[in-house]
Amino acid sequence: MANSVIKVDQSLMSEMNKYYLKQTADKTPPGAVFSAKTANCTITAYKSGKVLFQGSGAEQEAAKWGKEEKKDVKAKKPVNSIYAPPPNISSLSVIGSDEVGTGDFFGPMTVVSAYVKKEQIPLLQELGVKDSKNLTDPQIVRIAKDIIKIIPYSLLILHNEKYNELQAKGMSQGKMKGLLHNQAIQLLSKKIAPEKPDAILIDQFAEPGVYFNYLKGEKFTTENTYFSTKAESVHIAVAAASIIARYSFVKEFEKLSLSAGTTLPKGAGAKVDQAAAEIINKKGISYLHTITKKHFANTEKAMRLAGK
């Protein structure tokens, strides 16, 4: 995949954030200010001022904003991991696991594990199952309502108050994700027993060793368990899990919007800060904490906007 990196100042980064606002991605990587996706390029802007462009249109898109940084030419050692998916995984019967809501200030974290038998792959493709980031919310709702009748799955929702409680006790978001993925996989494995999947594929958010370290003291399996970034493009089971997780997230988001008395924006950008400030003035900071991940920087920004 082609990629380009440029360095920008705070002013230009803010301008870029506004420019790509309508194309902002659902998930923002750790350390990133925003992430967006055009037809042929993914843009990720980091707090360091570096902006990474990935995809066939990377160089062209980067050229709009600045000159590409010189790359250090270093030979990379090939990664040979026992947790890398086998070449034929896309044709196997797989439990796929993915999460949604980790980069959103408002709303819960939802984790889903879904089991897709190899015989069901063509049907799910026919129903339009693909990466949820490339689908609108109405498409998500329509497809999810179809697939939840067809495939077994396990859904876990970590509501904001519990999330904040765990975070206040020192638990990282990564560990929360690890525990939830494992719990969803264990529950689904019991649901489909005695049948066993050919493989378990987790959308990678941490190195496998780190993931299993999160699970110390928990029951888990390493047998036929694999990890991959962008796993929704590796096996349709992860794409299905992503869609169901997004569907649940959308429903929870609608409930929170009703409770807040306003349509809440997704993500963690400037619109979110403004909405949070309005909620502080209407319902108070204590209420805000019940519907947000309060350790996000948005809390401080919203309090400043609200004059608190």
N, C-alpha and C positions, 0 to 999 in steps of 0.2 A: 504494500500500500504506500502510495506517495505521501510524503508529509513535509511541511514547512514550518519553521518557527521564527517568529518575529518578537522583538521587545518593544513594548509601548509604555507611555507614561499613564498616570491615573486619568487624566483628562480624555485621552484617546480611548482608553479602556471603557470609560463611561459612555462615550459616543458609540463604541462598538456594541456595547450591551443594549443600548436603545435601538441600534440598527437591526440587531438580530432578535429583538424582543419576541416577534411573532413566531420565530423558529426555535425558541428556547427549548432545550431537551428536558425531559422529566427528571433525569438523574444528573446531579452535579458531582463530579469526582472530588475526593478530599483535597483541600487546598485550592480549589477552583472558585472563581468569582461567578462564572456562568459557563454553560455549555449549550451550543446550538447546532442545528443540522440543516444544511441546504440540500438541494437535489444531489449534489456530487461531492459534498465536503462536510466534515464534522469539525466544528470550531470549539476549542476549549481554552478559556482565558484563566490564567493563574494569578494568585495574589502577588507573586514575584514580579509580575509585569510581562511574563512570557505568554505568548498566545500560540497554541499548537493547532495547525490545520492538517487534517488527514483526509485522504480520498483522492479520486482522480482529478478533482478541481482544486487541490490544495494550493499549488503554486499560484494559480490565477487569483484565487480568493485572497491569499496572503498579500499579493502584490497591490491590492486595493488599499492596504493599510500601512505597509512599510516594507523595508528591505529584510530579506531573510538572513537570519544569523548563520554564521559559518558553523558547520557541523564538525565535531571531533571525529575523525575517522579511526574507529577502534574495532578490531575484529571481535565479533560476539561469539561466545561459545554456544554451541547448540544446546538447547534445553532438552534433556532426556528425563522426563518425569514419569514415574509409575502411575501418576494421576492424570496424565494427558489422555484425552479420549482416543480410543482406537479408530483407525481409518474408516471402519464400516459402521460406526455408531449410529449414523443417520438412518440406517435400515433396521435397527434393533428395537426391541421392546424396552422402553426406558422410563424411569421415574425422573422427571425434570423438576428442578426447584429454582424459584426466583422470588425476588422481593420488590416491593414498590413503596414509595413514600419516604425513603431515607433522606432525600434531599429537600423535602418540603417542610417549611416552617409550620404551616397549618396541617392538621390531619395526622392520622396514625401511620404506623408501619404495618404493611400487610405482607405476609409470606405465604406462598402456596407451593405445594408439591403436587404434581399431576402425573398420572400413569397413562402412557400411550402405548398400546400394543402395536407391533409392526403392521398388523392387518388394518389398523385404524388410521395409519398415516395418510393414505390417499383421501379418505373422507375429511379429515381435519384440514388438509390442503384445499379441498373443494369448498369448505366452509369459510376459507379466508384466514386461517390461523397463520400469523406471522408476528414478527417483533412488534410488541404493543406500542413502542415509541413511534412507529410508522402508521399508527391508527388513531383516528379521532375518538373522543369519548363515546359518541353515539355508535360508532362501529364496534368499539370495545363491548358496549352493553349488548348489542345485537349478537355478536359472535359468542360472547361468554354465555348468554342464555341458551345458545345451541349446544355448546360443548359440555356444559355442566350436566347435561342430561345423558351424555355419551361416555365420558371418561370419569374414573374415580379420582378424587383429589382430596387434599387436606388443606384447610385454610386456617391461618392464625392471624389475629389482629392484636397488635400491641398499641393500646390506646395511649393518648398523650400523658395522662396522669401517671400511669404505670411506667411509661418510658422515662418521664422526668424523675420519678422516684428511684429507678434503677441507675440513671445517670448521676443523680445526686450522691448515690452510694459508691460511685467510682467505676461503674460498669461502662465500658466503651460501647459505642454504637456497633462496632465490629463484633464484639462478643455477643451483644443482643441478637444480631443477625445470625451468628453462628448457632446459638442456642435455638432460635426459632426455626432455622432451616432443618436442623437435626430433629427437632421435635415433630415438625411437619412430615419429614421423611419416615420417622418411626411410626407415626400414626397411620400414614398411608400404607406402609409395609404390612401393618396388622390388618388393615382394611382389605387388602388384596390377597392375603394369605389363604391357602398355602402357595398360591402362585408367587413366583419370584421374578423380578425384572432381570433382563440381561445386563442392565447397567443402571447406575444412578449418576445423573449429571447435574452438577450445581453451577449456577452462574457465578463465576469466581469474583469475590470481593476481597479475598485475602489469600495469601499463599497457603497451600494445603497443610503444611506443618503448623502454621498459625491457626488455621481453622480447627484442626484437631486438638490443638492446645486449649482452645476456647472450651472444648467439650470434656475436659478432665472432670471425672466424677460422674459423667453422664453415660448412658448406654448409646453406643453408636457402632457403625460398621464401616470398615475401610474396603471391604471386598467389592470389586467391580464399581468402586466409587471414583468418579472423575470430575475434574474442574476445567472450566474454560471461560475466558472472557467472551462476551457476545455469544453466550451459549445458546441463545434463542435461534441463532443461525446454524448451530451445530446439530441440534435435534429439535423437532417440532414439539416435544413434550415440554421443553423449557419455554417455548413461545406460548404454549397453551397455559402453562402456570403463570406466566407474565400477564396474560390477558385476564385470567380469573382474579389475580391479585389486583390488577388495575380496576377491574369491575367492582370489586369490594371496596377499594380505595375511593372510587368515584361515589359510591353509595354512602360511605361514611362521611365524605366531604360534603355531600348534599345535606346530611343531617346536621353537621356543624354549621353550615351556612344558615340553615333555618334557626338554629339556636342563637347564632351571633346576630341574626337580623340583617345580614348582608351577604352578597355573593363573595365568598372568599377566593382570592387568587391563589393559584398553585405556584410552586417553586419557592425561591427565597430572594427575589429581586426587590426593586424599589417599590413596585405596586403592593407587594406584601408588607413592606414597612409602613406604607401609608394606611393600608387597611387595618393593620395592627394598632396604629396610633389612634385611629377612629374608634376602635373597640375599647382601647384603654379609657378614652374620654367618655364613652357611653356606659361601659360595664365594669371598668376597673382592671387593674393589672392582675389581680387574683383570678379573675375569670379568663383572661387571656392565657394564663399558664395552663388552664385545663384543656385548651384546644390547640396548643402549640408545643414544639420542642424548645423549651425555654432557654436552653444553653446556646442556641443559635445566636449569631450576632444581630439578627433582626430584632431581638428583644430590646437591646440597648438603643438601636436606631429608632425604633418605634417610640420608646420613652422620651428620647430627645425631641422627636417630632410632636409628641403630645405635650411637651413642656413639663415633663415630670422629672 
